[in-house]
Amino acid sequence: MLSIILLAAGMSRRMGASNKLLLPFGKTTVLETTLQHLLDAQIGDILAVTGHQANQVEKVLKSVRTIHNPNYAQGMTSSIQAGIAQAHPSSLGFMICLADMPMIRAAEYRLLASAFAEHLQADPLAIVQPRFRGQAGNPVLFSAHYRSALLSLEASEGAKPIVQAHAAHRYFSDMPSDAVLLDADTPEAYQLLLERWTADFI
């Protein structure tokens, strides 16, 4: 079983006054679109970590289990740890998903999950990262071997130190689109995503 840690706790500082996850996207919001793709992928147990504006965020997360991270202001790592701490003990690994990446489709999540399962058979310490035209993206998948290391991580902005420290066990999965590189961190990035999404349906 794969545990999907959906990070939906951030403060959207670079977006200004708006919570980027609740901005309109398609027929719903950025967060709901991302979540629906994960639900459609059917690759594991989804745990959504909330923090900033938790009440509003949780209203659109009714279909999955939510975990509130009271320490969300300390950075992304605290949310990763909140999710992993609640993941099922028998989980084979963790997919760390950013909630502001609505362009990643279900088929791409399935592709990553399959690559992870394949590498895990040969290497119990496998870390799998998507890549498009030589550029690494998200989400990153970690073997359950790293559970303790992730929970004790002191860096504030994610699990990059663990990836760097275990480079010999990192495997890239080449993706069919650049969706794994695109997030809604800034107003400009959000506008680009809207334009791309609209273009896909014209």
C-alpha positions in Angstrom: 0.0 0.0 0.0 1.2 3.5 -0.9 0.4 6.5 1.4 -0.2 9.7 -0.4 0.6 12.8 1.7 -1.2 15.7 0.1 0.2 18.9 1.4 -2.5 21.5 1.8 -1.3 23.5 4.8 0.8 26.3 3.3 0.3 30.0 3.7 0.5 30.9 0.0 2.8 33.8 0.9 3.9 34.4 -2.7 0.3 34.6 -3.9 -0.5 37.7 -1.9 -3.8 37.9 -0.1 -5.3 34.8 -1.7 -5.1 31.2 -0.6 -3.9 29.6 -3.9 -5.5 26.3 -3.1 -9.0 27.8 -3.1 -8.6 29.8 -6.3 -10.9 28.9 -9.1 -9.6 26.2 -11.5 -11.7 24.4 -14.1 -15.1 23.8 -12.6 -13.8 23.8 -9.0 -10.6 25.0 -7.3 -6.9 24.3 -7.6 -7.0 22.0 -4.6 -10.1 20.1 -5.7 -8.7 19.5 -9.2 -5.5 18.1 -7.7 -7.4 15.9 -5.3 -9.7 14.6 -8.0 -6.8 13.5 -10.1 -5.3 11.6 -7.1 -8.7 10.0 -6.4 -9.1 8.9 -10.0 -5.6 7.4 -10.0 -6.6 4.9 -7.2 -3.0 4.3 -6.2 -3.2 4.4 -2.4 -4.5 5.9 0.8 -4.7 9.7 0.6 -4.0 11.8 3.8 -4.5 15.5 3.3 -2.5 17.8 5.7 -4.2 21.1 6.5 -2.9 24.2 8.4 -3.5 27.7 7.1 -7.2 28.5 6.8 -7.9 24.9 7.8 -11.7 25.3 8.0 -12.1 26.6 4.5 -9.6 24.0 3.1 -11.2 21.1 4.9 -14.6 21.9 3.3 -13.3 20.8 0.0 -11.5 17.7 1.3 -14.6 15.9 2.5 -13.8 12.7 0.5 -10.4 12.0 2.2 -8.9 11.9 5.7 -7.5 15.2 6.9 -4.8 15.8 9.4 -4.4 19.3 10.9 -0.8 20.5 11.4 -0.7 23.1 14.1 2.9 23.8 13.3 2.3 24.7 9.6 3.9 28.1 9.9 7.2 26.3 10.5 7.3 25.2 6.9 6.6 22.3 4.6 8.6 19.7 6.5 6.3 19.9 9.5 3.3 19.1 7.2 5.2 16.1 5.7 5.9 14.9 9.1 2.3 15.3 10.3 1.1 13.2 7.4 3.7 10.5 7.7 3.2 10.2 11.4 -0.5 9.2 10.7 0.2 6.9 7.7 -0.6 3.2 8.0 2.3 1.3 9.6 2.3 -1.2 6.8 2.6 1.4 4.0 5.3 0.5 1.5 6.1 4.1 0.8 5.1 7.8 0.7 4.2 9.9 -2.2 4.6 13.6 -1.2 2.2 15.6 -3.3 1.9 19.3 -3.5 -1.8 20.5 -3.6 -1.1 23.3 -6.0 -0.1 21.1 -9.0 -3.5 20.5 -10.7 -2.1 19.7 -14.1 -0.9 16.3 -13.1 -3.4 13.8 -14.4 -4.4 10.4 -12.9 -2.5 8.5 -15.6 0.7 10.3 -14.6 0.2 9.5 -10.9 -0.3 5.8 -11.9 2.8 5.9 -14.0 4.8 7.1 -11.0 3.3 4.6 -8.7 4.2 1.8 -11.1 7.8 3.0 -11.5 8.1 3.1 -7.7 6.7 -0.4 -7.2 9.2 -1.7 -9.9 12.2 0.0 -8.3 11.2 -0.9 -4.8 11.4 -4.6 -5.7 15.0 -4.3 -6.6 16.0 -1.6 -4.0 14.2 -1.4 -0.6 15.7 2.2 -0.3 14.2 3.4 -3.5 13.3 7.1 -4.0 11.5 7.9 -7.3 11.2 11.4 -8.8 9.4 12.4 -12.0 11.4 14.1 -14.7 10.5 15.9 -17.9 13.2 16.6 -20.5 15.9 16.4 -17.9 14.3 18.5 -15.2 13.2 16.9 -12.0 9.8 17.6 -10.6 7.2 16.5 -8.1 5.7 14.5 -6.4 8.6 12.5 -5.0 8.1 8.9 -3.7 10.0 7.6 -0.7 10.4 4.0 0.4 9.0 3.3 3.9 12.6 2.8 4.9 12.9 6.6 5.2 10.0 6.9 7.6 12.3 7.7 10.7 14.5 10.0 8.7 11.6 12.0 7.4 10.1 12.2 10.8 13.4 13.5 12.3 14.2 15.9 9.5 15.1 19.4 10.7 15.1 21.3 7.4 12.0 23.5 7.1 11.3 23.3 3.3 10.9 19.6 2.5 12.8 16.4 2.1 15.4 17.5 -0.4 18.3 16.7 2.1 17.2 13.1 2.3 17.1 12.8 -1.5 20.6 14.4 -1.8 22.0 12.1 0.9 20.7 9.0 -0.8 21.4 9.9 -4.4 22.5 6.3 -5.2 19.0 5.2 -4.5 17.2 7.9 -6.5 15.5 6.8 -9.7 13.9 9.1 -12.3 10.7 8.4 -14.1 10.4 10.2 -17.4 7.0 11.8 -17.8 4.9 12.5 -20.9 4.2 16.1 -20.0 5.6 19.0 -18.0 2.8 18.9 -15.5 5.2 17.7 -12.8 7.1 21.0 -13.1 4.1 23.3 -12.9 2.6 24.7 -9.6 0.6 27.7 -8.7 3.1 29.4 -6.4 2.6 33.0 -7.8 -0.1 34.9 -9.5 1.9 34.6 -12.8 2.2 30.8 -12.4 -1.5 30.5 -11.6 -2.4 32.5 -14.7 -0.2 30.2 -16.8 -1.9 27.1 -15.4 -5.3 28.6 -16.2 -4.3 29.3 -19.7 -2.8 25.8 -20.2 -5.9 24.2 -18.7 -8.3 26.1 -20.9 -6.2 25.4 -24.0 -6.4 21.6 -23.2 -10.2 21.8 -23.5 -10.5 23.9 -26.6 
